[in-house]
Amino acid sequence: MAEQIVVKFVNGGCSCCDPPPYAGGDSISGSVGRGGRNFAADVMTIQAALNDEDPADGGPTLKLAADGIAGPLTIAAIERFQRRWLGWADGRVDPDGPTMHRLRGEGTAQKGKKAKPKPPPMATAAQNKAFVERIGGLLPQARHWVSVAQMKIDMAVDYLNKGPGKPGDPFHDIGRPEFNLMDKYFHLGKLHRHEQAQAIGAIRHTYGLVTQVLTESLLSAPMFGWGVGYFQPDPADGTLAANDYVAYTFFGGWHRRRKDGKPRLSGDDNYAGDKKLREDTVFFPVGSLLTKSSPFMIETIIHELCHFVGPGGPHNGDRIADYTYDIHKDFLTISPWTARHTADIYGYFAAEAALRQITIPIV
């Protein structure tokens, strides 16, 4: 079986389903999106039109809810479509503008067929260098997030080990907020006592491995520079940017080596794409991430590292995968087993542990 890469998308991965029916034909009375008038009927029309596009043709990778609200996901979907077909993105559809014409399929070479999109621009060498240095600058914060998460876990364990409290004991509730935070993301309260210990051990182990990668990176950078570390620009940045992904890596790539001790390459494991990708690397599409916020990038780093340090192999059912994402309704209601095998859960628990108050999703 071919090796798999783990791709994190801007809007939470790929999904195939039938689009909802159009709410108001193929015209709008006012602009929709960033800075638009955003009449509900118009927004629903654009949401339905975008959902009618295949993801390969610029449609959203996860279908939009036709709710008439021009929120971040709708604006991101407009930008995705614009980048795919127009070569630029402002996040707004005007009634008689080029985005609306393209959604109607007008101005194409043949009726019913859309013109070939302009390829997304490749990041320049200077942008790649600046981006990798920015990642390097964020690693101390990422390590801080993980360290605080580990401290919260230890406090939650101390709370569990106390057992039932005595009436009036002012110290019994020390650690309860930390346990509640773990329960929010990993649902420890649904488990029996021995299962809680097993789950906490697995969670703690994953964060420990993430800490090792971050520490190794921070120690080696002064000698070798960020350009030779685990975090690199995607060599296919310009080709794949239209897919709105934010990073990818190999399951368990950190552990995997050739017999001579050198890192494995994608070709060693029958990966269908580029055969020269190092499996001990997290790749980023620089062009689409230059304007992302630091919290977004730090959560992404931790998310990818959980894939990177967890169990590998295409048949390993215990690896840390992407069973849900921050924009899904079930993000905080999945089972305990699924939670501790989901990369975004680790990223968000670390984020809330360190920042105390966050919004989901982080943008």
Secondary structure, 3 states (H helix, E strand, C coil): CCCCEEEEECCCCCCCCCCCCCCCCCCCCCCEECCCCCCHHHHHHHHHHHHCCCHHHCCCCCCCCCCCCCCHHHHHHHHHHHHHHCCCCCCEECCCCHHHHHHCCCCCCCCCCCCCCCCCCCCCHHHHHHHHHHHHHHHHHHHHHHHHHHHHHHHHHHHHHHCCCCCCCCCCCCCHHHHHHHHHHHCHHHCCHHHHHHHHHHHHHHHHHHHHHHHHHHHHHHHHCHHHCCEEECCCHHHHHHHCEEEEEECCCCCCECCCCCECEHHHHCCCCCCCCECCCEEECHHHHCCCCHHHHHHHHHHHHHHHHCCCCCCCCCCCECCCCCCCCCCCCCCHHHHCCEHHHHHHHHHHHHHCCCCCCCC
